[in-house]
Amino acid sequence: MRILTNREEEKLKVLTENSISLTLIEPTENGLKKSIMDATGTVRNYLKTNNFHDYNLQLQGPESKVIIEALIYDTEKTIISKTSLYRPKTKKGDPRIWFSGLTKHSKPNDILALIAFENKLHILNLTQLPVKELIDSVILNPVKELIEEINQIENEVSTELLEMLIKLAQGGPTLSLINADTSVGRTLETALGIDINSSKLPDYKGIELKAFRNNKGNRKNLFAQVPNWKLSKFKRSAEILDAFGYWREEDFKLYCTVSAITNNSQGLSLKVDTEINHLIEKSNDKRVGDFVVWELEKLHQRLLEKHKETFWVSADVIKEDGKEYFQYKKVEHTRKPIVSQFDLLIEQGVITLDHLIKRNSKGRVVEKGPLFKIKPNSLDLLFPPSNKYDLII
């Protein structure tokens, strides 16, 4: 796809600021003539991530073509269209996409925004449509109505969760369930009636819930992700533990933070290799060197899955009669992380990695991570502008 113009970038920014998830596609002159466009990797990933269509599961040939409703947006009306998703029998069956009637509403090399919503694809011509003017207009128009409808539906769950948090906070401090660092989050989820499990999916109807102690400068958990063992020198967590672990009383463990800007006490550090799109953990022991690898694309995917929408809840800690209580006080509501910032923040030491590996009494190695964490007060480096709420008024 060609480089966006300044005006197209501004229109894309407006849609992003309005929390619209989309992808872009560029019809070429040849594509418009033949009524065919390549479904690029970005388009395919967007459709799959939004549970709209998975080309990997689609067979080649016209009999496997999928037709989905679509709407093409003009300044004053919408045009009913059909989306054709298919893989031809020729060559490798490279994924194709087309929208009926598109030639009347697009010139060659226009940039189209595709929005998957309510089982339809909504098509906005970013090159031609005055997006900001339409959204800001006091007069209703199709683009404004679409944006408002998407926001209304997306905000229903966040409003519901915010009301639950306010009710909990205004009821006073909540007794901690267990004596552990993770208790602030587990106590909150239990109080809200959320099942505690090991799922990688967000906690509450698509919203991730992260709680932390307000009086501690702790880093915030982003997500857990094991390395790609197939690409790594070490093939399991036990090898990492055996190479770098230490005894603490009766436990053999490796509990440490690893950063890209310095070696830790075990001589471990991170490095980002942009040439091959890998995050690498290495040892300053030359006999070991690089020992595990994460694919940056996988880390970006995990970040997007886990933090499409997140409530970061801070709590004051109150101790009485040897017991710990949490007074949940503030919420920061973030949406759609800027994945391009992730690699940079690792290189800058803002995002770090924690190993939590331990060999238990039965000789079994348990790994609670690796956990990717971000420094406190650095969320605005990874996420667009957030909303902040006081739970106690």
Secondary structure, 3 states (H helix, E strand, C coil): CCCCCHHHHHHHHHHHHCCCCCEEECCCHHHHHHCCEECCHHHHHHHHHCCCCCHHHCCCCHHHCEEEEEEEECCCCEEEEEEEEECCCCCCCCCEEEECCHHHCCCCCCCEEEEEECCEEEEEECCCCCHHHHHHCCCCCHHHHHHHHHHHHHHHHHHHHHHHHHHHHHCCCEECCCCCCCHHHHHHHHHCCCCCCCCCCCCECCEEEEEEECCCCCCEEEEECCCCHHHCCCCCHHHHHHHHCEEECCEEEEEEEECCCCCCCCCEEEEEECCCCEEEEEECCCCCCEEEEEEHHHHHHHHHHHCCEEEEEEEEEEEECCEEEEEEEEEEEEECCCHHHHHHHHHCCCEEEEEEEEECCCCCEEECCCEEEECCCCHHHCCCCCEEEECCC
